[in-house]
């Protein structure tokens, strides 16, 4: 089944709550809406792929900011602290291994529904 | 380093010759231009992720055609025969494990330069 990313994104409004839209080699393919700051975190076991579909997203690293617009992607290497912040609403494609906690910490992570 | 996918795609014109633009969990992130038919093939060891960025791409399967436009993705499950065909030029994001032969067969695969 093909996935229309904009159609999936039109089904929800809450931010920093990823939805799973597909699977690939034991990874979840997700879409998320971002607005304002997320939290500083890292993933020790996985890289973290961000592809901006709409809007603008800044990936804050401890030593620089990565500014992403539509059609731009960035991979945060495993173990690297980062904090996404969107100064306007951004729609983002994420790919992470299945069951990766979005905050880097299972105690604070949100569940990620499949849509 | 962020990756602007359109900028990467503007640096070459040949079709069905993927360029590597990034890495993610032992996978290559690639962009490719497609026009006309590719070849029927399968990958026994990996799923195959296609995200159309521009144009239209049809993923022919043995029992159906998957028609993709911009912002639409499809994952061909491992072991499933498929043949992409683009009736107009399409620009596509691909993600596959490093060193996956694009034709499914190392004897006929193209090398994939990093750009």
Backbone of each chain as ProteinMPNN parsed JSONL, in Angstrom:
{"seq_chain_A": "XXXXXXXXXXXXXXXXXXXXXXXXXXXXXXXXXXXXXXXXXXXXXXXXXXXXXXXXXXXXXXXXXXXXXXXXXXXXXXXXXXXXXXXXXXXXXXXXXXXXXXXXXXXXXXXXXXX", "coords_chain_A": {"N_chain_A": [[0.86, -1.194, 0.0], [0.61, 2.135, -0.959], [1.855, 5.18, 0.544], [0.614, 8.292, 1.194], [2.109, 11.069, 2.21], [1.294, 13.687, 2.943], [-1.464, 13.346, 3.149], [-1.607, 11.607, 5.329], [-0.553, 13.298, 7.293], [-2.587, 15.143, 7.464], [-4.448, 14.086, 9.111], [-4.163, 14.527, 11.794], [-3.434, 16.829, 14.516], [-1.821, 17.354, 16.688], [1.386, 18.137, 18.158], [4.797, 16.982, 18.043], [4.219, 14.315, 18.326], [4.727, 11.513, 17.032], [3.427, 9.655, 14.252], [3.151, 6.375, 13.038], [3.632, 5.369, 9.768], [4.505, 3.446, 8.09], [6.692, 0.603, 7.472], [10.063, -0.508, 7.409], [12.689, -2.555, 6.932], [12.839, -3.317, 9.75], [12.606, -0.825, 10.825], [10.632, 1.982, 11.852], [8.675, 4.03, 9.763], [7.813, 7.305, 10.005], [5.578, 10.131, 10.445], [5.549, 13.476, 11.64], [4.317, 16.365, 13.313], [5.792, 19.441, 14.074], [6.187, 22.073, 16.371], [7.45, 24.872, 17.962], [9.777, 24.206, 20.708], [11.265, 20.944, 21.126], [12.6, 18.459, 23.253], [15.865, 18.276, 24.716], [17.787, 15.502, 23.824], [19.148, 12.179, 23.245], [19.974, 9.357, 21.191], [21.385, 6.435, 21.932], [21.686, 4.124, 20.505], [21.009, 4.388, 17.859], [21.085, 6.119, 14.704], [19.352, 9.109, 13.642], [16.958, 10.031, 11.501], [15.853, 12.901, 9.847], [13.615, 14.371, 7.647], [12.492, 17.204, 6.197], [9.262, 18.027, 5.201], [7.468, 20.093, 4.929], [7.346, 23.527, 5.895], [9.685, 24.754, 8.381], [12.452, 23.469, 10.154], [14.577, 23.496, 12.899], [17.411, 21.78, 13.848], [18.816, 21.689, 16.779], [22.09, 21.321, 17.799], [24.698, 20.654, 20.206], [26.802, 22.243, 19.451], [26.12, 23.614, 17.15], [23.506, 24.887, 14.977], [21.256, 23.248, 12.842], [19.597, 24.149, 10.068], [16.652, 23.408, 8.515], [14.72, 23.197, 5.57], [11.9, 22.543, 3.343], [12.377, 19.456, 1.663], [14.888, 19.038, 2.595], [17.255, 17.139, 4.389], [18.564, 15.668, 7.391], [20.807, 13.726, 9.256], [21.041, 12.795, 12.492], [23.761, 11.687, 14.19], [24.142, 8.587, 16.04], [24.094, 8.841, 19.591], [24.519, 11.55, 19.737], [23.636, 14.556, 21.205], [20.611, 16.339, 20.747], [18.148, 18.829, 19.94], [15.226, 19.389, 18.52], [13.648, 22.28, 17.138], [10.925, 24.201, 16.123], [10.215, 27.111, 14.558], [8.094, 27.844, 13.112], [5.177, 25.937, 12.222], [6.174, 22.7, 11.339], [6.321, 19.945, 9.085], [7.387, 16.666, 9.191], [9.292, 13.893, 8.081], [10.282, 10.969, 9.678], [12.656, 8.414, 10.385], [13.27, 5.626, 12.268], [14.606, 2.917, 14.241], [12.254, 0.352, 15.053], [10.309, 0.884, 17.953], [11.915, 2.823, 19.109], [12.367, 5.186, 21.666], [10.845, 8.381, 21.577], [11.831, 10.51, 22.993], [14.259, 9.631, 23.71], [14.198, 8.319, 26.08], [12.559, 5.769, 27.615], [10.825, 6.252, 29.756], [9.68, 8.745, 29.446], [8.738, 8.825, 26.904], [6.388, 9.141, 24.164], [3.665, 7.078, 23.067], [3.524, 5.664, 19.806], [1.189, 5.757, 17.514], [-0.005, 3.659, 14.861], [-1.053, 4.847, 11.741]], "CA_chain_A": [[0.0, 0.0, 0.0], [1.412, 3.355, -0.966], [1.602, 6.121, 1.635], [0.648, 9.71, 0.844], [2.544, 11.648, 3.485], [0.452, 14.851, 3.282], [-2.765, 12.842, 3.595], [-1.434, 11.113, 6.705], [-0.359, 14.45, 8.184], [-3.847, 15.893, 7.593], [-5.371, 13.377, 10.002], [-3.947, 14.863, 13.207], [-2.968, 18.205, 14.706], [-0.921, 17.535, 17.83], [2.791, 18.252, 17.769], [5.779, 16.096, 18.691], [3.596, 13.015, 18.578], [4.894, 10.847, 15.741], [2.558, 8.566, 13.807], [3.81, 5.39, 12.176], [2.921, 5.242, 8.487], [5.031, 2.329, 7.319], [7.801, -0.133, 8.065], [11.169, -0.71, 6.475], [13.866, -3.189, 7.551], [12.762, -3.205, 11.212], [12.475, 0.57, 11.217], [9.361, 2.667, 11.636], [8.604, 5.263, 8.98], [6.862, 8.121, 10.778], [5.422, 11.56, 10.181], [5.325, 14.223, 12.872], [4.222, 17.815, 13.236], [6.631, 20.086, 15.088], [6.028, 23.52, 16.552], [8.133, 25.189, 19.21], [10.914, 23.341, 21.024], [11.094, 19.607, 21.7], [13.476, 18.345, 24.431], [17.209, 17.765, 24.444], [17.875, 14.052, 24.041], [20.0, 11.454, 22.294], [19.696, 7.927, 21.026], [22.712, 5.814, 21.916], [21.717, 2.923, 19.673], [20.562, 4.589, 16.477], [21.033, 7.413, 14.035], [18.0, 9.675, 13.676], [16.796, 10.687, 10.195], [14.813, 13.925, 9.717], [13.414, 14.969, 6.32], [11.415, 18.197, 6.286], [8.311, 17.986, 4.088], [6.79, 21.4, 4.854], [7.751, 24.38, 7.01], [11.115, 24.816, 8.671], [12.818, 22.829, 11.415], [15.971, 23.646, 13.305], [17.944, 20.738, 14.735], [19.863, 22.262, 17.607], [23.112, 20.458, 18.364], [25.356, 21.432, 21.261], [27.792, 23.162, 18.879], [25.625, 24.331, 15.966], [22.112, 24.676, 14.597], [21.043, 22.801, 11.468], [18.323, 24.752, 9.633], [16.115, 22.579, 7.431], [13.475, 23.541, 4.896], [11.323, 21.428, 2.587], [13.301, 18.728, 0.794], [16.212, 18.954, 3.205], [17.323, 16.113, 5.426], [19.733, 15.629, 8.271], [20.893, 12.524, 10.084], [21.743, 12.997, 13.757], [24.446, 10.422, 14.497], [23.819, 8.003, 17.35], [24.845, 9.354, 20.734], [24.691, 13.009, 19.67], [22.511, 15.289, 21.792], [19.954, 17.262, 19.824], [16.843, 19.338, 20.342], [14.519, 20.05, 17.423], [12.784, 23.414, 17.455], [10.279, 24.717, 14.908], [9.735, 28.481, 14.789], [6.75, 27.782, 12.522], [4.856, 24.506, 12.169], [6.9, 21.916, 10.34], [5.906, 18.555, 8.893], [8.679, 16.003, 9.095], [9.397, 12.437, 7.977], [11.289, 10.401, 10.579], [12.869, 6.967, 10.313], [14.021, 5.142, 13.436], [14.287, 1.512, 14.511], [11.001, 0.098, 15.768], [10.313, 1.012, 19.409], [12.828, 3.85, 19.615], [11.627, 6.215, 22.408], [11.042, 9.657, 20.871], [12.612, 11.408, 23.851], [15.493, 8.95, 24.094], [14.003, 7.748, 27.417], [11.247, 5.104, 27.625], [9.955, 6.757, 30.826], [8.993, 9.977, 29.035], [8.384, 8.738, 25.482], [4.984, 8.945, 23.799], [3.391, 5.942, 22.186], [3.439, 6.099, 18.406], [0.156, 4.961, 16.854], [0.038, 3.45, 13.405], [-2.211, 5.436, 11.069]], "C_chain_A": [[0.894, 1.24, 0.0], [0.972, 4.277, 0.169], [1.708, 7.531, 1.079], [0.925, 10.484, 2.133], [1.666, 12.833, 3.898], [-0.918, 14.395, 3.776], [-2.672, 12.31, 5.025], [-1.321, 12.282, 7.678], [-1.653, 15.229, 8.407], [-4.8, 15.257, 8.603], [-5.161, 13.7, 11.472], [-3.362, 16.264, 13.306], [-1.937, 18.354, 15.821], [0.538, 17.46, 17.392], [3.665, 17.327, 18.618], [5.155, 14.773, 19.138], [3.633, 12.222, 17.264], [3.833, 9.774, 15.513], [3.352, 7.655, 12.881], [2.978, 5.222, 10.904], [3.454, 4.098, 7.626], [6.197, 1.691, 8.043], [8.825, -0.437, 6.983], [12.341, -1.316, 7.232], [13.916, -2.964, 9.071], [12.825, -1.767, 11.72], [11.02, 1.003, 11.046], [9.586, 3.868, 10.733], [7.492, 6.088, 9.617], [6.734, 9.514, 10.181], [5.101, 12.232, 11.512], [5.138, 15.698, 12.522], [5.04, 18.4, 14.383], [6.266, 21.555, 15.155], [6.608, 23.848, 17.92], [9.254, 24.199, 19.471], [10.469, 21.951, 21.459], [11.998, 19.556, 22.939], [14.853, 17.878, 23.962], [17.238, 16.271, 24.754], [18.878, 13.459, 23.065], [19.55, 10.007, 22.253], [21.048, 7.221, 20.922], [22.827, 4.688, 20.903], [21.377, 3.163, 18.219], [20.817, 6.005, 15.992], [19.566, 7.832, 13.945], [17.829, 10.503, 12.403], [15.61, 11.637, 10.213], [14.782, 14.395, 8.264], [12.234, 15.921, 6.424], [10.572, 18.15, 5.005], [7.671, 19.341, 3.864], [7.224, 22.215, 6.066], [9.262, 24.37, 7.202], [11.362, 24.22, 10.055], [14.292, 23.089, 11.683], [16.33, 22.478, 14.211], [19.078, 21.389, 15.514], [20.797, 21.139, 18.064], [23.845, 21.28, 19.418], [26.305, 22.476, 20.679], [27.324, 23.907, 17.635], [24.138, 24.052, 15.803], [22.068, 24.247, 13.134], [19.656, 23.273, 11.058], [17.822, 24.004, 8.412], [14.813, 23.159, 6.896], [12.971, 22.35, 4.11], [12.338, 20.779, 1.641], [14.712, 18.661, 1.328], [16.187, 17.934, 4.332], [18.62, 16.228, 6.201], [19.658, 14.356, 9.093], [21.694, 12.875, 11.337], [22.439, 11.669, 14.097], [24.071, 9.901, 15.886], [24.688, 8.633, 18.437], [24.98, 10.864, 20.773], [23.437, 13.699, 20.222], [21.939, 16.271, 20.785], [18.615, 17.673, 20.396], [16.2, 20.031, 19.148], [13.719, 21.232, 17.95], [12.226, 23.953, 16.131], [9.712, 26.086, 15.24], [8.408, 28.715, 14.079], [6.445, 26.29, 12.4], [5.608, 23.831, 11.026], [6.329, 20.505, 10.297], [7.156, 17.769, 8.498], [8.487, 14.499, 8.953], [10.535, 11.979, 8.876], [11.445, 8.915, 10.278], [13.765, 6.566, 11.477], [13.711, 3.658, 13.604], [13.002, 1.396, 15.325], [11.235, 0.24, 17.283], [11.379, 1.951, 19.956], [12.019, 4.886, 20.395], [11.908, 7.605, 21.826], [11.858, 10.651, 21.687], [13.979, 10.82, 24.209], [15.36, 8.19, 25.402], [12.622, 7.093, 27.462], [10.29, 5.68, 28.671], [9.161, 7.985, 30.399], [8.48, 9.92, 27.597], [6.878, 8.628, 25.295], [4.846, 7.643, 23.018], [3.182, 6.476, 20.772], [2.418, 5.24, 17.69], [0.445, 4.782, 15.37], [-1.209, 4.076, 12.801], [-2.181, 5.089, 9.586]], "O_chain_A": [[1.796, 1.384, 0.825], [-0.141, 4.165, 0.683], [2.752, 7.927, 0.559], [0.083, 10.544, 3.028], [1.329, 12.969, 5.074], [-1.474, 14.98, 4.706], [-3.568, 12.545, 5.836], [-1.917, 12.263, 8.754], [-1.802, 15.901, 9.427], [-5.844, 15.829, 8.915], [-5.902, 13.203, 12.321], [-2.862, 16.817, 12.326], [-1.251, 19.373, 15.892], [0.878, 16.815, 16.4], [3.317, 16.951, 19.738], [5.511, 14.204, 20.17], [2.682, 12.261, 16.483], [3.403, 9.086, 16.439], [4.128, 8.121, 12.046], [1.775, 4.967, 10.963], [2.913, 3.818, 6.557], [6.636, 2.169, 9.089], [8.494, -0.6, 5.809], [12.929, -0.655, 8.088], [14.915, -2.48, 9.602], [13.067, -1.528, 12.903], [10.284, 0.469, 10.217], [10.544, 4.623, 10.9], [6.362, 5.62, 9.749], [7.638, 10.012, 9.51], [4.471, 11.643, 12.389], [5.723, 16.206, 11.565], [4.986, 17.916, 15.513], [6.061, 22.204, 14.129], [6.3, 23.188, 18.912], [9.645, 23.443, 18.582], [9.421, 21.796, 22.085], [12.132, 20.575, 23.617], [14.985, 17.184, 22.954], [16.776, 15.833, 25.808], [19.387, 14.144, 22.178], [18.854, 9.511, 23.14], [21.769, 7.39, 19.938], [23.929, 4.333, 20.484], [21.448, 2.236, 17.412], [20.77, 6.963, 16.764], [18.66, 7.023, 14.143], [18.467, 11.543, 12.239], [14.495, 11.24, 10.55], [15.815, 14.775, 7.713], [11.112, 15.501, 6.705], [11.093, 18.223, 3.892], [7.364, 19.701, 2.728], [7.447, 21.66, 7.142], [10.016, 24.021, 6.294], [10.594, 24.436, 10.993], [15.139, 22.922, 10.805], [15.656, 22.214, 15.207], [20.164, 21.613, 14.98], [20.359, 20.142, 18.637], [23.63, 22.489, 19.512], [26.59, 23.482, 21.329], [28.055, 24.749, 17.114], [23.586, 23.124, 16.395], [22.76, 24.817, 12.291], [18.654, 22.847, 11.633], [18.497, 23.969, 7.384], [13.928, 23.555, 7.654], [13.544, 21.264, 4.194], [13.059, 21.465, 0.917], [15.635, 18.274, 0.611], [15.242, 17.867, 5.118], [19.612, 16.794, 5.743], [18.592, 13.96, 9.563], [22.876, 13.211, 11.255], [21.774, 10.647, 14.269], [23.729, 10.67, 16.784], [25.866, 8.919, 18.222], [25.503, 11.409, 21.744], [22.323, 13.451, 19.758], [22.675, 16.947, 20.065], [18.024, 16.973, 21.218], [16.589, 21.146, 18.8], [13.184, 21.195, 19.057], [12.957, 24.132, 15.157], [8.837, 26.214, 16.096], [7.683, 29.658, 14.396], [7.357, 25.467, 12.468], [5.662, 24.336, 9.905], [5.913, 19.947, 11.313], [7.887, 18.159, 7.587], [7.635, 13.903, 9.613], [11.629, 12.542, 8.835], [10.47, 8.239, 9.951], [14.865, 7.091, 11.648], [12.663, 3.192, 13.157], [12.708, 2.239, 16.173], [12.24, -0.233, 17.812], [11.713, 1.885, 21.139], [11.061, 5.429, 19.847], [13.064, 7.967, 21.606], [12.504, 11.536, 21.126], [14.759, 11.444, 24.928], [16.289, 7.492, 25.808], [11.612, 7.789, 27.358], [9.073, 5.606, 28.496], [8.082, 8.24, 30.934], [7.853, 10.869, 27.126], [6.174, 8.092, 26.151], [5.797, 7.173, 22.392], [2.72, 7.6, 20.579], [2.725, 4.115, 17.294], [1.052, 5.635, 14.723], [-2.312, 3.856, 13.301], [-3.072, 5.492, 8.839]]}, "seq_chain_B": "XXXXXXXXXXXXXXXXXXXXXXXXXXXXXXXXXXXXXXXXXXXXXXXXXXXXXXXXXXXXXXXXXXXXXXXXXXXXXXXXXXXXXXXXXXXXXXXXXXXXXXXXXXXXXXXXXXX", "coords_chain_B": {"N_chain_B": [[26.151, 17.534, 8.383], [23.706, 19.103, 6.476], [21.454, 17.879, 3.918], [20.409, 18.947, 0.853], [17.995, 17.845, -1.139], [17.031, 18.464, -3.736], [19.084, 20.075, -4.685], [21.186, 18.253, -4.794], [20.146, 16.538, -6.752], [20.264, 18.191, -8.929], [22.787, 18.037, -9.888], [23.352, 16.054, -11.671], [22.403, 14.16, -14.628], [21.87, 11.658, -15.663], [19.897, 8.64, -15.835], [18.465, 6.171, -13.648], [20.735, 5.761, -12.146], [21.773, 5.715, -9.203], [22.769, 8.127, -6.75], [24.675, 8.447, -3.812], [23.783, 10.212, -0.967], [23.874, 10.372, 1.721], [24.149, 8.71, 4.941], [22.741, 6.227, 7.075], [22.262, 4.362, 9.807], [23.77, 2.094, 8.736], [22.672, 2.054, 6.254], [22.419, 3.279, 2.894], [21.484, 6.522, 1.911], [19.926, 7.657, -0.88], [19.622, 9.482, -3.992], [17.844, 9.404, -7.065], [17.344, 9.701, -10.586], [14.643, 8.86, -12.629], [13.521, 7.566, -15.699], [11.464, 6.203, -18.144], [11.491, 2.562, -18.395], [12.912, 0.54, -15.743], [14.556, -2.418, -14.733], [13.18, -5.686, -14.209], [13.48, -6.969, -10.974], [14.607, -8.224, -7.755], [15.183, -7.951, -4.217], [16.542, -10.075, -2.058], [17.35, -9.772, 0.535], [16.574, -7.404, 1.655], [14.131, -4.836, 2.323], [12.827, -2.244, 0.167], [12.887, 1.08, -0.147], [11.032, 3.639, -1.617], [10.611, 7.027, -2.224], [8.848, 9.438, -3.801], [9.958, 12.49, -5.054], [9.619, 14.342, -7.044], [7.742, 14.51, -10.094], [6.422, 11.468, -11.53], [6.224, 8.07, -10.583], [5.907, 4.702, -11.4], [5.653, 1.754, -9.65], [5.944, -1.271, -10.781], [4.532, -4.271, -9.857], [4.232, -7.876, -9.807], [1.548, -8.398, -9.654], [0.182, -6.01, -9.53], [0.123, -2.443, -10.158], [1.834, 0.212, -8.612], [1.207, 3.496, -8.228], [2.97, 6.385, -7.927], [3.188, 9.736, -6.794], [4.559, 13.042, -6.108], [5.669, 13.235, -2.746], [4.727, 10.792, -2.033], [5.193, 7.501, -0.844], [6.516, 4.163, -1.074], [7.127, 0.912, 0.072], [8.842, -1.734, -1.103], [8.52, -5.015, -0.258], [11.064, -7.272, 0.968], [12.313, -9.7, -1.317], [10.28, -9.477, -3.153], [9.393, -9.251, -6.49], [9.935, -6.498, -8.638], [9.505, -3.708, -10.872], [10.446, -0.62, -11.568], [8.96, 2.057, -13.409], [8.996, 5.041, -15.23], [6.902, 7.273, -16.636], [7.187, 9.887, -17.129], [9.965, 12.036, -16.378], [11.152, 11.274, -13.179], [12.037, 12.138, -9.844], [13.602, 10.62, -7.173], [13.825, 9.497, -3.821], [15.787, 7.051, -2.306], [16.271, 4.395, -0.008], [18.476, 2.023, 1.092], [20.208, -0.875, 2.36], [23.722, -0.456, 2.788], [25.72, -1.065, -0.073], [23.847, -2.533, -1.495], [22.981, -4.124, -4.5], [21.763, -2.32, -7.3], [20.262, -3.505, -9.261], [19.583, -5.828, -8.126], [21.419, -7.756, -8.609], [24.765, -8.309, -8.367], [26.369, -8.55, -10.639], [25.318, -7.001, -12.658], [24.877, -4.556, -11.577], [25.089, -0.98, -11.09], [27.77, 1.176, -10.044], [27.538, 3.244, -7.171], [28.059, 6.453, -6.791], [29.206, 8.664, -4.196], [27.867, 11.829, -3.592]], "CA_chain_B": [[25.881, 18.356, 7.192], [22.372, 18.838, 5.932], [21.415, 17.49, 2.515], [19.297, 19.488, 0.07], [17.826, 16.78, -2.127], [16.919, 19.047, -5.079], [20.417, 20.534, -5.091], [21.944, 17.055, -5.19], [19.601, 16.034, -8.012], [20.6, 19.106, -10.022], [24.196, 17.875, -10.271], [23.541, 14.976, -12.662], [21.265, 14.029, -15.544], [21.62, 10.286, -16.12], [18.78, 7.991, -15.151], [18.69, 4.858, -13.025], [22.096, 5.714, -11.605], [21.617, 6.361, -7.891], [23.882, 8.789, -6.067], [24.59, 8.388, -2.348], [23.83, 11.561, -0.4], [23.978, 10.311, 3.168], [24.18, 7.379, 5.541], [21.811, 6.115, 8.196], [22.183, 2.992, 10.337], [24.31, 1.141, 7.765], [21.957, 2.173, 4.984], [22.685, 4.433, 2.046], [20.4, 7.403, 1.48], [20.285, 7.932, -2.27], [18.663, 10.092, -4.907], [17.973, 8.852, -8.416], [16.4, 10.145, -11.606], [14.075, 7.724, -13.357], [12.719, 7.858, -16.894], [11.3, 4.933, -18.84], [11.474, 1.384, -17.524], [14.133, -0.062, -15.205], [14.532, -3.865, -15.018], [12.567, -6.506, -13.164], [14.479, -7.507, -10.044], [14.189, -8.285, -6.359], [16.249, -7.965, -3.221], [16.113, -11.106, -1.093], [17.807, -9.486, 1.895], [16.189, -6.086, 2.159], [13.046, -4.035, 1.792], [13.315, -1.243, -0.772], [12.045, 2.263, 0.104], [10.949, 4.653, -2.664], [9.823, 8.227, -1.936], [8.908, 10.317, -4.971], [10.169, 13.9, -4.726], [9.137, 15.141, -8.189], [7.351, 13.638, -11.201], [5.578, 10.311, -11.193], [6.908, 6.784, -10.738], [5.089, 3.516, -11.209], [6.348, 0.535, -9.236], [5.225, -2.445, -11.269], [4.682, -5.563, -9.18], [3.705, -8.888, -10.722], [0.09, -8.462, -9.591], [-0.442, -4.685, -9.526], [1.005, -1.287, -10.325], [1.732, 1.225, -7.56], [1.437, 4.79, -8.892], [3.448, 7.325, -6.914], [3.483, 11.126, -7.125], [5.38, 13.725, -5.097], [5.238, 13.059, -1.367], [4.183, 9.438, -1.825], [6.245, 6.492, -0.694], [6.133, 2.754, -1.115], [8.193, -0.004, 0.459], [8.758, -3.061, -1.72], [9.048, -5.97, 0.717], [12.172, -8.106, 0.491], [11.932, -10.888, -2.064], [9.168, -9.216, -4.078], [9.84, -8.744, -7.781], [9.375, -5.204, -9.005], [10.154, -3.011, -11.988], [10.022, 0.779, -11.658], [8.863, 2.679, -14.725], [8.587, 6.448, -15.132], [6.379, 7.733, -17.924], [7.845, 11.187, -17.252], [11.106, 11.981, -15.464], [10.839, 11.316, -11.756], [13.152, 12.244, -8.907], [13.195, 9.674, -6.147], [14.699, 9.18, -2.692], [15.877, 5.609, -2.048], [17.082, 3.981, 1.144], [18.781, 0.593, 1.033], [21.45, -1.171, 3.068], [24.953, -0.178, 2.051], [26.198, -2.072, -1.025], [22.786, -3.275, -2.167], [23.043, -3.913, -5.954], [20.513, -1.662, -7.708], [19.498, -4.427, -10.1], [19.413, -7.071, -7.392], [22.444, -8.699, -9.077], [26.04, -7.585, -8.402], [26.994, -8.622, -11.969], [24.768, -5.975, -13.558], [24.601, -3.334, -10.812], [25.961, 0.177, -11.284], [28.358, 1.727, -8.823], [26.755, 4.388, -6.691], [28.991, 7.435, -6.235], [28.758, 9.621, -3.169], [27.948, 13.216, -4.071]], "C_chain_B": [[24.484, 18.051, 6.663], [22.475, 18.533, 4.44], [20.181, 18.124, 1.88], [19.107, 18.56, -1.131], [17.749, 17.337, -3.545], [18.279, 19.522, -5.58], [21.275, 19.353, -5.524], [21.467, 16.552, -6.549], [19.976, 16.917, -9.197], [22.016, 18.881, -10.548], [24.417, 16.758, -11.285], [22.275, 14.834, -13.49], [20.958, 12.573, -15.907], [20.585, 9.597, -15.24], [19.178, 6.595, -14.662], [20.142, 4.667, -12.589], [22.089, 6.44, -10.261], [22.92, 6.992, -7.411], [23.631, 8.712, -4.555], [24.739, 9.797, -1.792], [23.915, 11.554, 1.124], [23.957, 8.872, 3.645], [23.321, 7.386, 6.788], [21.759, 4.649, 8.633], [22.589, 1.939, 9.305], [23.51, 1.068, 6.476], [22.518, 3.371, 4.212], [21.39, 5.198, 1.812], [20.809, 7.884, 0.093], [19.203, 8.754, -2.955], [18.931, 9.519, -6.294], [16.973, 9.556, -9.324], [15.933, 8.911, -12.374], [13.348, 8.243, -14.578], [12.671, 6.581, -17.712], [11.364, 3.78, -17.854], [12.861, 1.061, -16.97], [14.073, -1.551, -15.563], [13.792, -4.569, -13.882], [13.668, -7.083, -12.288], [13.847, -7.631, -8.668], [15.424, -8.267, -5.483], [15.831, -8.957, -2.138], [16.396, -10.708, 0.344], [17.302, -8.168, 2.447], [14.893, -5.589, 1.534], [13.661, -2.889, 0.971], [12.373, -0.03, -0.672], [12.159, 3.26, -1.039], [10.091, 5.809, -2.155], [9.971, 9.159, -3.131], [8.984, 11.771, -4.511], [9.586, 14.802, -5.798], [8.783, 14.181, -9.311], [6.484, 12.489, -10.722], [6.36, 9.035, -11.485], [5.898, 5.669, -10.503], [5.996, 2.364, -10.78], [5.493, -0.634, -9.725], [5.557, -3.634, -10.375], [4.06, -6.607, -10.117], [2.176, -8.888, -10.748], [-0.591, -7.098, -9.552], [0.618, -3.632, -9.806], [0.751, -0.315, -9.175], [2.142, 2.555, -8.19], [1.786, 5.818, -7.839], [3.674, 8.709, -7.513], [4.303, 11.747, -6.008], [4.811, 13.558, -3.687], [4.594, 11.713, -1.096], [5.323, 8.436, -1.778], [5.643, 5.103, -0.736], [7.357, 1.938, -0.729], [7.929, -1.346, -0.225], [9.329, -4.06, -0.72], [10.176, -6.824, 0.117], [11.622, -9.317, -0.268], [10.848, -10.673, -3.105], [9.714, -8.61, -5.379], [9.155, -7.424, -8.105], [10.17, -4.611, -10.155], [9.634, -1.577, -12.025], [9.932, 1.22, -13.117], [8.342, 4.1, -14.538], [8.164, 6.898, -16.514], [6.781, 9.18, -18.19], [8.993, 11.151, -16.245], [10.648, 12.128, -14.015], [12.133, 11.413, -10.954], [12.745, 11.514, -7.638], [14.273, 9.565, -5.077], [14.637, 7.678, -2.447], [16.663, 5.387, -0.764], [17.231, 2.471, 1.079], [20.034, 0.338, 1.861], [22.662, -0.916, 2.17], [25.315, -1.363, 1.146], [25.098, -2.971, -1.584], [22.901, -3.048, -3.674], [21.71, -3.38, -6.481], [19.644, -2.563, -8.577], [19.164, -5.726, -9.37], [20.509, -8.076, -7.679], [23.771, -7.95, -9.177], [26.676, -7.557, -9.793], [26.516, -7.502, -12.89], [24.567, -4.635, -12.863], [25.558, -2.213, -11.207], [26.622, 0.53, -9.954], [27.584, 2.986, -8.455], [27.705, 5.393, -6.048], [28.357, 8.251, -5.121], [28.9, 11.015, -3.744], [27.607, 14.154, -2.931]], "O_chain_B": [[24.129, 16.894, 6.434], [23.457, 18.886, 3.787], [19.053, 17.876, 2.306], [19.953, 18.501, -2.024], [18.328, 16.76, -4.466], [18.59, 19.386, -6.763], [22.008, 19.442, -6.509], [22.278, 16.182, -7.399], [20.005, 16.452, -10.337], [22.4, 19.476, -11.555], [25.548, 16.533, -11.717], [21.211, 15.322, -13.109], [19.873, 12.291, -16.415], [20.422, 9.926, -14.065], [20.085, 5.952, -15.19], [20.694, 3.569, -12.655], [22.365, 7.638, -10.194], [24.012, 6.468, -7.634], [22.504, 8.893, -4.093], [25.702, 10.495, -2.106], [24.017, 12.611, 1.746], [23.774, 7.941, 2.861], [23.186, 8.403, 7.468], [21.263, 3.797, 7.896], [21.836, 1.004, 9.035], [23.657, 0.125, 5.698], [23.018, 4.334, 4.794], [20.341, 4.609, 1.551], [21.89, 8.443, -0.092], [18.036, 8.732, -2.564], [20.064, 9.197, -6.653], [15.894, 9.956, -8.887], [16.729, 8.038, -12.72], [12.639, 9.247, -14.505], [13.699, 5.947, -17.949], [11.302, 3.979, -16.641], [13.867, 1.281, -17.643], [13.568, -1.891, -16.632], [13.784, -4.102, -12.743], [14.66, -7.616, -12.786], [12.715, -7.205, -8.441], [16.541, -8.526, -5.93], [14.882, -8.711, -1.393], [15.773, -11.226, 1.27], [17.576, -7.843, 3.603], [14.593, -5.878, 0.375], [14.855, -2.608, 1.071], [11.208, -0.108, -1.064], [13.261, 3.68, -1.391], [8.967, 5.593, -1.704], [11.071, 9.617, -3.441], [8.185, 12.222, -3.69], [9.112, 15.899, -5.503], [9.437, 13.151, -9.475], [5.891, 12.541, -9.644], [7.06, 8.931, -12.492], [5.136, 5.693, -9.537], [6.975, 2.042, -11.453], [4.449, -0.939, -9.148], [6.726, -3.959, -10.167], [3.43, -6.248, -11.112], [1.569, -9.318, -11.728], [-1.82, -7.029, -9.542], [1.82, -3.877, -9.709], [-0.395, -0.051, -8.81], [3.28, 2.719, -8.631], [0.981, 6.094, -6.949], [4.264, 8.851, -8.585], [4.698, 11.06, -5.066], [3.61, 13.722, -3.472], [3.982, 11.513, -0.047], [6.279, 8.507, -2.551], [4.457, 4.893, -0.478], [8.476, 2.234, -1.147], [6.924, -2.005, 0.04], [10.504, -3.967, -0.365], [10.22, -7.058, -1.091], [10.593, -9.88, 0.103], [10.528, -11.589, -3.862], [10.404, -7.59, -5.363], [7.958, -7.254, -7.878], [11.33, -4.953, -10.383], [8.509, -1.338, -12.464], [10.733, 0.802, -13.953], [7.388, 4.339, -13.798], [8.964, 6.906, -17.449], [6.727, 9.648, -19.327], [8.99, 10.313, -15.344], [9.851, 13.007, -13.688], [13.167, 10.858, -11.324], [11.671, 11.761, -7.089], [15.468, 9.542, -5.374], [13.551, 7.101, -2.388], [17.612, 6.116, -0.475], [16.246, 1.735, 1.02], [20.843, 1.247, 2.045], [22.62, -1.135, 0.959], [25.225, -2.52, 1.559], [25.384, -4.055, -2.092], [22.92, -1.896, -4.108], [20.652, -3.916, -6.153], [18.425, -2.398, -8.621], [18.535, -6.618, -9.938], [20.54, -9.142, -7.066], [23.895, -7.039, -9.996], [27.442, -6.644, -10.1], [27.237, -7.101, -13.804], [24.129, -3.674, -13.496], [26.694, -2.465, -11.607], [26.101, 0.221, -8.883], [27.052, 3.689, -9.315], [28.113, 5.217, -4.9], [27.15, 8.495, -5.104], [29.935, 11.351, -4.32], [27.613, 15.372, -3.111]]}, "name": "protein", "num_of_chains": 2, "seq": "XXXXXXXXXXXXXXXXXXXXXXXXXXXXXXXXXXXXXXXXXXXXXXXXXXXXXXXXXXXXXXXXXXXXXXXXXXXXXXXXXXXXXXXXXXXXXXXXXXXXXXXXXXXXXXXXXXXXXXXXXXXXXXXXXXXXXXXXXXXXXXXXXXXXXXXXXXXXXXXXXXXXXXXXXXXXXXXXXXXXXXXXXXXXXXXXXXXXXXXXXXXXXXXXXXXXXXXXXXXXXXXXXXXXXX"}
